[in-house]
């Protein structure tokens, strides 16, 4: 009799298709469709497998930042899925035949989704394959394929405190813009003090919009922190524990952080000075890991190299090349293998795959696997780097 360790979890992926096939084979063809049940219709509306959106308008902030106003395409997607402020969309992008996915936070409010509008505010990233392509090529009328709203960087009255201190850097401001609007709309019952770091005020996104929100509600406050400029009424330097302490409310509060990786790493040394419980510190997606050999826990005895990567997906086996400098997900995408992936940060689990053979390095700071995954040999290819030849069983990308 097999024990639990001998079970192949990927076999359970076939459960739903097998069930649907059995239902189709059933003799009672007059049975009501599952869509007749309200709960099923609601689940489908909130969590569609894919959304097809049309670019209705493009609002430029500067040469490197634009906001894209998206609406349903009207054919494959009739209405937008609702979301909580702080959610993101995983966007499929075809870059010269190379199909990739990238997560972008929604800058629109939940209320706007009920009016048929999403907004994505995208900033050019140095060497960013997706952001550069989008900013240089997306135009009004284009159809964009995305996921349903995803993510856990959202406010929860069960988990989070009524007072929220938000810390944002660069384009990390977008989920906070969505949250500020949700507070003003009455869709979230919390207060937000947003500490926003930029080099100069001219680079601060949504400055005018934030001021309008402050006029609408006393529950929102903006604090600008400028590293390269001194202006009256604004903080100077980098966001640190000292600056955060100036704006801490009386009583308990939650700290939400979203920004570039460098900011996360710096604040990791600052947040312990605040004396917060771990549950009261929330971070948005870390993002793709680059230069893994520079991570503190990288096995220094391992040398850079190229390896064979054997991929089992959709009943097909492919052998491609991979190397220590790029994640297994990037290696597969570069070879034309479409893998389900959304967050690209080791958290969402969509690329959850079985490591049949080989050794990988996973940075501890982005290892979002459960203990059972580690026991039974499952990894997230988006944050896994090869240290030897690898054999993987990967879930299907089919919607």
C-alpha positions in Angstrom: 0.0 0.0 0.0 1.6 3.3 -1.0 2.3 5.9 1.7 1.7 9.7 1.3 5.3 10.3 0.4 5.0 8.1 -2.7 2.1 10.1 -4.1 2.7 12.4 -7.0 0.9 15.7 -6.3 0.7 16.6 -10.0 -1.7 13.7 -10.5 -4.3 15.6 -8.5 -4.2 18.3 -11.2 -6.1 15.9 -13.4 -9.0 15.6 -10.8 -11.1 18.4 -12.2 -10.7 17.5 -15.9 -11.5 13.8 -15.0 -14.6 14.9 -13.1 -15.8 17.1 -16.0 -15.3 14.2 -18.4 -17.3 11.9 -16.2 -20.1 14.5 -16.0 -20.1 14.8 -19.8 -20.4 11.0 -20.1 -23.3 10.8 -17.7 -26.6 9.7 -19.0 -28.6 12.5 -17.4 -28.1 15.2 -20.0 -30.9 17.3 -18.5 -29.1 18.0 -15.3 -28.8 21.8 -14.7 -25.6 23.5 -15.6 -23.3 24.4 -12.7 -23.6 28.0 -13.9 -27.3 28.0 -12.7 -26.1 28.1 -9.1 -25.5 31.6 -7.8 -22.4 30.7 -5.9 -20.8 29.3 -9.1 -21.7 32.4 -11.1 -20.3 34.7 -8.4 -17.0 32.7 -8.2 -16.6 32.8 -12.0 -17.2 36.6 -12.0 -14.7 37.3 -9.2 -12.1 34.8 -10.3 -12.1 34.4 -14.1 -9.3 32.3 -15.5 -8.4 35.1 -17.9 -9.5 38.6 -18.8 -9.3 40.3 -22.2 -9.0 44.1 -21.8 -8.9 46.9 -24.3 -6.7 49.9 -23.9 -9.1 52.8 -23.8 -6.7 55.6 -22.9 -3.0 56.2 -22.1 -2.0 59.0 -19.7 1.7 59.8 -19.8 3.4 61.1 -16.6 6.8 61.4 -18.2 8.9 59.6 -20.8 9.3 56.6 -18.4 5.9 56.3 -16.7 2.4 55.9 -18.2 -1.0 55.0 -16.9 -3.1 52.6 -19.0 -6.9 52.8 -18.7 -8.3 49.3 -19.5 -11.9 48.3 -20.1 -13.5 44.9 -21.1 -13.0 44.0 -24.7 -16.7 43.5 -25.0 -16.5 40.1 -26.6 -14.5 37.6 -24.5 -14.7 39.7 -21.4 -18.0 41.5 -20.7 -17.3 42.8 -17.2 -14.3 43.2 -15.0 -13.6 41.2 -11.9 -13.9 43.1 -8.6 -10.8 43.4 -6.4 -9.5 44.6 -3.1 -7.1 47.6 -3.1 -3.5 46.4 -3.4 -4.2 43.6 -5.9 -2.3 43.1 -9.1 -2.9 41.8 -12.6 -0.6 39.3 -14.2 -0.2 40.6 -17.7 0.8 38.4 -20.7 3.2 40.2 -23.0 4.5 38.9 -26.4 7.9 40.4 -26.9 9.0 39.5 -30.4 7.6 36.0 -30.1 8.7 35.5 -26.5 5.7 35.1 -24.3 6.1 36.2 -20.7 4.0 37.3 -17.8 4.6 40.2 -15.4 2.6 41.4 -12.3 1.5 45.0 -12.2 -0.4 46.6 -9.3 -3.8 48.1 -10.0 -3.7 51.8 -9.5 -7.5 52.1 -9.9 -10.0 51.8 -7.0 -12.2 48.8 -6.4 -15.2 51.1 -7.1 -13.9 51.9 -10.6 -13.9 48.2 -11.4 -17.7 48.1 -10.9 -17.8 51.0 -13.5 -15.8 48.9 -16.0 -12.4 50.5 -15.6 -9.0 49.2 -14.5 -5.8 51.3 -14.4 -2.2 50.1 -14.5 0.5 52.7 -13.9 3.8 51.3 -15.3 7.3 52.7 -14.8 10.2 51.8 -17.0 12.7 49.5 -15.3 16.4 49.5 -16.2 16.8 46.4 -18.4 13.1 45.6 -17.9 12.0 43.4 -20.8 8.3 43.8 -20.2 8.0 47.4 -18.9 10.2 48.7 -21.8 8.1 46.8 -24.4 4.8 48.0 -22.9 5.9 51.6 -22.7 7.3 51.6 -26.2 4.6 49.6 -28.0 1.2 49.6 -26.2 -1.3 51.9 -27.9 -5.0 52.8 -27.6 -7.2 50.0 -29.0 -4.8 47.1 -28.3 -6.2 44.0 -26.5 -4.3 42.9 -23.4 -4.6 39.5 -21.8 -4.5 39.4 -18.0 -5.3 37.3 -15.0 -8.0 38.0 -12.5 -6.9 40.3 -9.7 -4.4 38.6 -7.5 -2.2 39.2 -4.5 -2.3 39.5 -0.7 -1.0 43.0 -0.2 -4.5 44.1 0.8 -6.0 45.4 4.0 -7.9 43.0 6.2 -9.8 44.2 9.3 -9.4 40.7 10.7 -5.6 40.7 10.5 -4.5 44.4 10.2 -4.8 47.3 12.6 -7.2 50.2 11.9 -4.2 52.6 11.6 -1.9 51.8 8.6 1.5 53.4 7.9 2.4 52.9 4.3 6.0 53.1 3.1 6.4 53.5 -0.7 9.3 54.0 -3.1 9.2 54.7 -6.8 6.4 52.9 -8.6 5.6 51.1 -5.3 3.1 53.9 -4.8 0.5 52.3 -7.1 -1.2 49.9 -4.6 -1.3 52.7 -2.0 -3.0 55.0 -4.5 -5.7 52.3 -5.0 -6.0 52.0 -1.2 -6.3 55.7 -0.6 -9.1 56.0 -3.1 -10.8 53.0 -1.5 -10.7 54.7 1.9 -12.1 57.9 0.4 -14.9 55.9 -1.3 -15.8 54.2 2.0 -14.8 50.7 0.7 -12.1 50.2 3.3 -12.5 51.1 7.0 -9.0 52.1 8.0 -6.7 55.2 8.1 -3.6 55.5 6.0 -0.5 57.6 6.6 1.6 57.3 3.4 5.3 57.9 3.6 6.5 58.2 0.0 10.2 58.4 -1.0 11.5 59.8 -4.2 14.6 61.7 -5.3 12.8 64.9 -6.1 9.2 66.0 -5.8 8.8 66.2 -9.6 9.3 62.4 -9.7 6.4 61.8 -7.2 3.5 60.1 -8.9 -0.1 61.1 -8.2 0.9 64.2 -6.2 -2.1 66.2 -7.3 -4.5 63.2 -6.9 -3.3 62.5 -3.4 -3.9 66.1 -2.4 -7.5 65.8 -3.7 -8.0 62.6 -1.7 -6.8 64.4 1.5 -9.4 67.0 0.9 -12.1 64.3 0.6 -11.2 62.4 3.8 -9.3 63.0 7.1 -8.4 59.3 7.0 -5.6 59.8 4.5 -2.3 61.7 4.9 0.7 62.0 2.6 4.3 62.5 3.7 6.9 63.1 1.0 10.5 62.1 1.7 13.0 63.5 -0.8 16.5 62.2 -1.0 18.0 64.8 -3.4 15.9 67.9 -2.6 15.0 70.0 0.4 11.5 71.5 0.4 9.4 73.1 3.2 7.0 70.6 4.9 8.8 67.6 3.5 11.2 65.1 5.0 14.7 64.8 3.6 16.9 61.8 3.1 15.9 58.1 3.0 12.9 56.6 4.8 14.2 55.1 8.0 12.9 54.1 11.4 13.4 57.7 12.7 11.2 59.2 10.0 8.6 56.4 10.4 8.4 57.0 14.2 7.5 60.7 13.6 4.2 59.6 12.1 3.3 56.6 14.2 -0.2 57.0 15.7 -1.1 56.3 19.3 -1.9 52.7 19.8 -1.3 49.8 17.5 -0.7 50.1 13.8 0.2 48.0 10.7 3.2 48.8 8.5 2.7 48.2 4.7 5.8 48.4 2.5 6.0 48.5 -1.3 9.0 49.5 -3.5 12.2 48.4 -5.1 14.2 45.5 -3.7 16.9 47.9 -2.5 14.4 49.6 -0.3 13.2 46.3 1.1 16.7 45.3 2.0 17.4 48.6 3.7 14.2 48.6 5.7 14.9 45.0 6.9 17.5 46.7 9.1 15.2 49.5 10.2 11.9 47.9 10.9 13.2 45.9 14.0 13.7 49.3 15.6 10.0 49.9 15.5 9.2 47.0 17.9 6.3 45.7 15.7 5.0 42.1 15.7 5.8 40.2 12.6 2.1 40.0 11.7 1.9 43.8 11.6 4.5 44.2 8.9 3.3 43.5 5.4 5.4 43.6 2.2 4.3 43.6 -1.5 6.0 41.2 -3.9 9.8 41.2 -3.8 10.1 40.8 -7.5 12.4 38.7 -9.6 15.8 37.9 -8.1 18.8 38.9 -10.1 22.5 38.0 -9.5 21.6 35.1 -7.1 25.3 34.6 -6.3 25.2 37.9 -4.5 22.5 36.7 -2.0 24.0 36.1 1.5 23.0 32.4 1.7 24.2 31.5 -1.8 26.5 28.4 -1.6 29.8 30.1 -2.4 31.5 26.8 -3.3 29.2 26.5 -6.3 30.6 28.0 -9.6 28.7 29.6 -12.4 27.8 27.1 -15.1 25.4 25.9 -17.7 23.2 22.8 -17.3 20.6 20.7 -19.0 17.0 21.3 -17.9 14.5 18.5 -18.7 10.9 19.7 -18.6 7.8 17.5 -18.5 4.7 19.6 -19.4 1.4 18.7 -21.0 2.6 15.1 -21.7 5.6 16.4 -23.6 9.3 16.3 -22.6 11.7 19.0 -23.7 15.4 19.3 -22.9 16.8 22.9 -22.9 19.7 24.8 -21.4 19.7 26.7 -18.2 22.4 28.5 -16.2 23.1 29.6 -12.6 22.5 33.3 -13.4 18.8 32.9 -14.4 15.8 31.3 -12.8 14.4 28.1 -14.1 11.3 30.0 -15.1 13.3 32.5 -17.2 15.1 29.6 -18.8 11.9 27.9 -19.8 10.3 31.2 -21.1 13.5 32.0 -23.1 13.1 28.6 -24.8 9.5 29.1 -25.7 8.0 27.0 -22.9 4.9 28.8 -21.5 4.7 28.1 -17.7 1.9 29.3 -15.5 3.4 32.2 -13.5 2.0 35.3 -11.9 3.9 36.9 -9.0 7.4 35.8 -10.1 8.4 36.3 -6.5 8.0 32.8 -5.0 4.6 33.4 -3.4 1.6 32.8 -5.5 2.3 29.1 -6.3 1.1 29.1 -9.9 4.4 27.8 -11.2 4.6 25.2 -8.4 6.5 22.3 -9.9 8.0 18.9 -8.9 11.7 18.7 -8.8 12.4 15.2 -10.0 16.1 15.4 -10.1 18.9 17.9 -9.5 19.9 20.6 -7.1 18.6 24.2 -7.0 19.4 27.3 -5.0 16.3 29.2 -3.6 17.1 32.5 -1.8 15.7 32.2 1.8 14.1 35.7 1.6 11.8 34.7 -1.2 11.2 31.0 -0.4 7.4 31.0 -0.1 7.0 27.2 -0.1 5.1 25.3 2.6 6.9 22.7 4.7 5.2 19.9 2.8 6.6 21.3 -0.5 10.1 21.1 0.9 9.5 17.5 2.1 8.0 16.2 -1.1 10.4 18.0 -3.5 8.3 20.9 -4.9 9.7 24.2 -5.9 8.7 27.6 -7.5 10.8 27.9 -10.7 10.5 31.7 -10.6 12.9 31.9 -7.7 14.8 28.6 -8.2 18.3 28.7 -9.7 20.0 25.5 -11.1 23.2 24.2 -9.4 23.2 21.0 -11.5 21.3 19.3 -14.4 17.6 19.6 -13.5 14.5 17.5 -14.3 11.1 19.2 -13.6 7.5 18.3 -13.9 5.6 21.5 -14.6 1.8 22.3 -14.5 0.0 23.1 -17.7 -0.4 26.7 -18.8 -3.8 26.0 -20.5 -6.6 28.2 -19.3 
